[in-house]
Amino acid sequence: MGWISRRIVGAIVFSVIATILGAYAVAKGYISGEPTLSTACGASILGFAFLISLAVTTSMKRKAKWKKAWEDYYAQWYGQYYRR
């Protein structure tokens, strides 16, 4: 996957996690409204959502590099069987 796809997935993951945790915090009464950086609970929600999105996109990047390395290996050693 390209970097654009990873950015889109990262934004979607961030939005979904922040929305779910924000709705839970509002339902429990920890915050009123949406999570913002002005409250400790809101900052922790947004920070957690950022870390999860970063973990997902980093994992995607690692998998893409690993796949590319194996493709290069097979193309080098088994060129007669592996065509790009």
N, C-alpha and C positions, 0 to 999 in steps of 0.2 A: 504494500500500500504506500501511496505517496504521502508527502507531508501535508497536503491539503486534506486528504481523507482523515489523517490522524487529528488534525486541528478540528475538523467538523465533529468527529466522534468525541474528542475531548470536551468540546463545548456542550454537546448533547448530554454527556455523562455528568458534567458539572451542573447543568440546569436541572436534570432529573434528581440528582442527589440533594441539591440545595432546596428544591421544591418539596421533596418528601420530608426531609429533616425540618424544614421551615413549617410545614403544615403540622407536623408532630409537635413542634415547640409551641405553636399557636394553640393547638388543641389542649396541651397540658398547661398553658398559661405562663410559659417561661418568657415569651415575648408577645407583643401585640403588633400586628401588621406583618411586614415582611422582614426577613433577616438583613440587618445592615451591619456595617463595621462599627457603629456607634455603641453597640451593646456587646457585652462579653459573650452572651449566648449566640448572637448573630455572627460575631466574628469567628467563633469556634465552628459554627455550622458552615460558613463560607470557606474557612480554612480546611476543614475536613473534606468538603466537596472538591476543593482544589487539589488536595493530596490524592484523593481517589482518582480524579481525572488525570493527574500527572502519572500515577501508577499505570493506568490503563494505556495511555499513549506511549509510555516508555516500554511497556510490554509489547505493544504492537511494533514498535521500532526494532526491538531486539529480535522478534520473530522474523521480521522482514530481512534483517541483516543475516540471520542464521540461514534463512531460505536461500538468499543470494549466494552465500558462501558455499552451500551444498551444490547449488546449480553450477557455480564456477568449478568446483571440484570435479563433478561429473563431466562437464564439458571438456575439462583438461585431460582427464584420464580415460574417459570413455567417449571420445569425440566421434568415433564411427557409429555409435549407437545413439548418442544424445545430440540432437540438432536443435539449435536455438531458432 
